[in-house]
């Protein structure tokens, strides 16, 4: 018999695509992938993603992983950073790929926040726990930085930015920020102060961060201090542009 139709499995990260075949007459609409090469890195991560025929447009309300459509048409782009819809679209990336034993969990907080909790371990050369989410390129075009409202535990975290101009394994632009235990604070991340890194090591000849090229944002804990951690994020917003989302009115 002729081979079944070919679909592309496209993850929440724009540049990860896998061919997929199936034996039944009708294609599946959802697939759980557990394997490496998520975001071009040797990280094992289980993700649940929609499947569609090559060339088929995403259904209204689906996550457009390619980032080709205008920002206004990207469903969920704003809610991923405001968390009013929970923690959908965010993933954990842990040091288990190197044999480490750190943990990390994502959960929805009360009133539209994201909770990132876990325990950092330095065993087996480990020592990091990270969360991040993909955003369509162009989301932050014209902005000069980001501001996030967080309630931390007194530990130092890194804000992690992935760019299409630095597509190398473990390549990112990072900015260190300090939290205050049990207190809400607003943290500014100027793009011109974000340092290009590969495997957390600074890269001197990397291109400057172009806000229009940003395709994912996240938070990393790698302060070399073992023990439990917890950080709560209320929102992440661009600064330096007039189109920033309106402030929440729930008193936070």
N, C-alpha and C positions, 0 to 999 in steps of 0.2 A: 504493500500500500504506500501511497505517497507520504512523505514525512509530514507531521503536524505543523500547523502554522508556527511561525517564530515570533516571539514577543521579546521585548527588552524589559529586564528588571532594573528599574531606576530607583536608587536609594534616596534618602532625604538629603544626601550630599550630592551636589549637581554633577560631579564628574565620575561618579561610580555607576557603571552600567554593566549588566551581565546578560548574555543571551539565555533564553529559557524556552524549553520545549515541554509539551505535555502529551499524554497518551489519550485523553478523553476527547469527546467531540467538542465540548465547550471549554473555553479557557478558564482558569481560575481568576478570581478578581483580587485575591490577596495572597501574599506569600511571606513566610517568615524565613529570613536569611540569617544564618549564624556562621560567620566565617571572616577571613581576613580581608585586607585591602579596602576597608571602609576609609574613605578620605585619603587614599593612596598610602596608608600606613599599615604596618603589621600589627593590627589590633583586632582582637576577636570581639564582635559586637552583634547582638541579636536585634534586628530591626524588622518591623512589620510595615510592609510597603504595598501600595496599590500596583496592579499590573495592567498595562494597556497595550494594544497593538501598536507597532511602530508606525508613527505618523498620526495616530489617533490623539485627539486633543483631550486634555484632562477634563473630567467632569466638573461642573461648578461645585466649589467647596473642596475640591481635592488639592493637595499640595503640588504645585507646579515645580517639579524638581529641576527643570532645565534652566530656569531663570531667564528665559528668552522673552517672556511676555512683559509688558510694562508693569511697573511696580503696583500701579493702581489695580491691576487685574490679579495680583498674587494674593489669593485667599490665605489668611492666616499669618501673613508677614507681620502685621502690626500686633496681632494677638499673641504671637510668640514672645514679643518683647514687653507686653503689658501684663500677660499672664491672666487676663480675665477669663480665658478659656481653659485654664489649667496649665499643665506642663507639656502639652502635646508638641511634638517636634524637637524636643530636647533629648540628648543621649549622654550616657556616661562613657568615658574613656579612661581605663585604669592601667596601672603598672603591671598587671598580670601578664602582659605581652612579654615582659622581661623577666618573669618569674616572681614579681613582687606580689605582696599580699594586701595592698591597700584596698579599701572598699569605697563605694560611692553610691548614693541613692538619690533619686529625684522624686519629689512628691509635691502635691499642690497644697499650699497653705490656705489659711482662712482669708476670705475677702479678696482673692485674686493675687496670690504671690506664689513664688517657686521656692521650695526648700531643697537645699543641697546639703546632705549629711553623709557621714561615713566615718572611717577611721584610717588615718595615715600610718603606714608601716614602712620601716626602712629595711626590712628583711629581704634577702636575696637581691640586693642592689635596687630595690624599688624605692618608692617615695613620692608618687604623685597620684592625684585623683582629679579628674576634669569633667566638666559638662560643657556642651556647646550645641548650637543649633545653626542650621543653614539659613541664609537670607538671600534673596535675589540680588544679583549684582545691580548696583544703581540705587539701592535702598538709601544709602547714606551719601549720595552724590551731593556736593555743594556744602556739606557740613564740615565743621572743623574738629569735631570730637564727639564723644558720647558722655552722657551722665547717667549713673545708675543709683538707685536708692536701695540701700542694703542694710540689714541688721546682722552683724557678725558675732564672732566669739573672741575678738581681740587678736586674731591671727592675721598674717599677711597673705594676700591672695594675688594672683596675676590675672589681669584681663587679657584674654586670648583672642586675637583677630586673625582670620585666614583670608588671604588675598589671591586673586587670580594671577597677580604679578610675582608671586613667590610660591609657585607650585613645585615644591620639593618635599621629600619625605620629612615630616615633623617640622615643616617650615611655618613660622607664625610671626606676627608682630605682637609684642607683649608689653604690658605696663603694670608695674607693681602698685598695689594699694593696700592700705592698712584699714582694718575694721576696729570698731569699738564694741566690746562685749555687751550685748543686750541693748544696744542703742541704734536707732535708725540714723543713718548718715547718707549724704549725697556725695558720690565720688565722681570726679571729673576725669575723663580719659582723653586728653588732647592727642589728636592723631600724630602731630609732629613730635611727640615725645614717646611714641611707641617704638620699641627697639626690635629690629628684625632678628629672629633667632632660628636656629636649626638644632633640634634636640635640646632646647633651652639654652644654647650657647650663642652669644651675639655674633652677628655676621656683619662685617664692616663694609662690604661692597654690595649689599643688597639695595634694590631700588627703594625710594621713599614710599611710604604708604599712601596710596591713592584711595580716597574715600569711596570713589565710584567702583573700585575693584573688590570691595569687601564682599565675601561670600559666606562667611560664618563668624559668629561671635561666641565667646564662652568664658568660663572662669576656671582657673586651675589653682589647686593647692599643692605646693611643693616647697614648704618652708623648712624641711628637714627636721621637723618636730613630730615625733610619734604621738599618737593619741587621737581621740574623737574630735570631730569638727562639725560645725553647723553654720551655714550662712543662708539667709533668707533674702530674696530679691523681690522688690516691689515692682520695679519697671526699669527698662533700659531705653534711653531716648537720645536722639541726635541733638547736638547743640551747634549754634552758628547758622541755623536755617530758620526761616519763618514758618516752615511747614511742620514743625515738631508737634506731636500729638498733644491734645489738650490735657491739662492736669486732671487727675482724678478728684472726685468730689466726695469721697467717702470718709474724709477726715484723716487719711494717712498722709 
